[in-house]
Amino acid sequence: AGRSLDDETAIIIKTKMPARVNVVESEADAVMLLEDATRLPHSTTIARIVTSCDLIIDGEFAQSGRSILIRAFSVTTRKPKIMKFTDDAPYEYAIFKKLNISNDTCVEHHLVPLEQCIEDEHGKKAVVMPMYSCTIDTPPYLSEENVLLGLREVLIGLETLHNCGIVHNDIKPANVLMDADGSWHICDYGSCTTNDASHKQKVDYTPMY
């Protein structure tokens, strides 16, 4: 049997059957349920990592390049979140902290804030960020005016990064998120380079962009 969890850290996982919700009381049960519901390759990691932070897994996930995105929500605020599992999580978080601005200011500057970076005992890492409506490569219909306003917001985000000595290197539709109000925000700091020698200087980018 896995380590018992108290009521505050019990993991709630929605399976592919929307009407079915399971409250899990041990890590072993969480692992079994995750494997059954989503067949997620990192289910053990997720079952353990979620108990150490203020998150409950929703169970829905997607794969984006080398990253796995898990939908969750905060236990205290009940706001939806995204857990992005990637080997670059610590680097992304370090880049974000280099901005040295609050999360609210970050949103005003059209950059996606990273709220925490978490790691389990096996070294699997994730960053936690707010939930957004969609990326701009799969949006609802956008008018020419919407696109022009969105491009202006991306330029504001890039200016903020550049003023902090950060170059994004991978601006593309999949790395721009749209919020519920239609505003655009730059995400994914894993390809960023800086004028600081302590950060990586190799440029990673997406071909065709």
Secondary structure by P-SEA (a helix, b strand, c coil): cccccccccbbbbbcccccbbbbbccaaaaaaaaaacccccaaaaaaaaaaaccccccccccccccbbbbbbbbccccbbbbbbbccaaaaaaaaaaaacccaaaaaaacbbbbcccccccccccbbbbbbccccccccccccaaaaaaaaaaaaaaaaaaaaacccccccccccccccccbbbbbcccccccccccccccbbbbbccc
